[in-house]
């Protein structure tokens, strides 16, 4: 399947997260994104070096600036279970706006066409690193990385697309 691209409609799918009351919730992507400008960014794995030290911190640090430009939701997805995503989110105590969403079986990642086979490294199926700018479910920018790169999907890159 071809990766999601500019002009495509964001597919719907279910992701999981822990809410403010520490209750496990399933949420549809469309319920988070319909009628809004959102950023959906994906990382290969929670607690991995580039994801933890560069990709997520950029969105946490730039969240207010992104929101000032009309972004309603900043959504981080990873092929990890919701318990791992909850623990990872806690490592960013300054975070007020990035939602950490679990795609435990990579079902949504497959729907986006952005799966990455890391079985040789013992990591199974993961997500390619990416950042999508979506306006009312329509993809306005699709910044998708190759391999282990981190060159086009940062918060600063998305700011240029706004």
N, C-alpha and C positions, 0 to 999 in steps of 0.2 A: 504494500500500500504506500502511496506517495505521502510524504510528510504534509502536514497542514501548511497552508500558504496564504498569503495576502489575498483577501477577497472571499476566502472560504468562510462558511458558517461554523462556529465552534460546536463540535458535537456535544451532546449531553452525556452524562455519565455520573456514577455515584462515587464519591470520595468520603473518607471518614476523618473525624477530628474529635478532640475533647473540648467541650464548651467551657465557659467560665465557671460552671458548677461542677466541673470535672466529670461530666457525663459524656459517654461515647455517643456521637451523632453521625448519622449518614446524611449527606447533603448532595443534591444534584448540582452539577456545574451550572446548568441553566438558571437555577434559582439564585445563584450568586452573581450571575453575569447579565441576565436579561434586563434590558433597558438601562444599562450602566456602562461606564467606561471602566474596564478592569485590566489589570496586568496578571497574567498567568505565567509564572516562570517555573521551570522544572530543573531538577538537579539529579545527578546520578545516584547520590546517596547521602543520607543524614550522617553527620559526624565525619565525612570525608574531607580531606584538607582544602581543596579549592572551594568546595561548597560552603564549608564552615568558616573559612578565613577570608573569603573574598566575595563569593556570589551573594549569599544571604546578608552579610553585613552591609553591603552596598544598598540593598533594598530597605533594610532597617534604617540606615542613616539618611537615605533620600526620601523616606516615606512622606514626610510633611511637604516636601517640594513636589512630589508626584501628586499628592492629594490637592495641592494648591492649583494644579493644572487640570483638575476635574476627574482624577482617578478615584473611583469609589471603593475599589477592593484591590488588594495586593495579595495574590494567592501563590503560595509556594507548594508545589507537589513533588513528591518523591515516591519511588517504589520501595516503600518501607511500611511497616505496620503502624497503626495509630499510636501505639504505646511508645514506639521509638520516636515518632514525630513529636509527641508531647514532651518527651525527655529532651529532645533536641531544641524545641522552642524555648524551654526553660533556660537554656544556655545564653539566651539573648534577653536579659532582664529589662533592657532599655526598650525592647520592641513594644510598640503600641498598635501597629497597623498590619503587619504581615501575618496572614493566616497560614498555618502549617497543616497541609492536607495530605492524607495517606492514600496511596494507590497501591495497596499491598500486593495485589496479584498482577499489576501492570495492565489491567483491563483498559483503563482510560488512556494510559500511555500508548497502547496499541491503537486505540481509536484515533489518536492524534497522528499516528504513523511515526512516532518518535522513539520507538524502543531501541535499545542498545544492548547487544549481546556481549556480556562480560563473563560468560561462563568459564572461559579459559583462566580468568583471574579469580575464580571462585565466588563471583558476585551474582551469577545468574543473569536474568533479564533486568535491565535497568532503563532509565530514561536518558536520552541525550540531553545535554544542557541546552536550554532554550529560554527565551522570553517572548511572550506574545502580548501585543497591545490589542485589546478587543473592545469594540464599541457596539453595544446592543447585539452581541453574539457574532458580529462580523469582524474578522481578523484584519486589522489595519497595519500591523507590522509583525513580521515573523522572523525573529533573530535566532537562528538555529545554528548551533556549533557543530563542527566536525570533530570526531575522535575525542581526545581529552582536552580540547581547546577551551579557552575562556577569553574570547576576543570580541564578540558581538552581542552578548546577552546580559550585560551588566545594567544596573539601574541608570548609569550615565548614558548608555546606548539607548535605552527606552526613553529617557528624557529628551533626546534628540528627535525622537519620533513623535513627540507630543506637540 
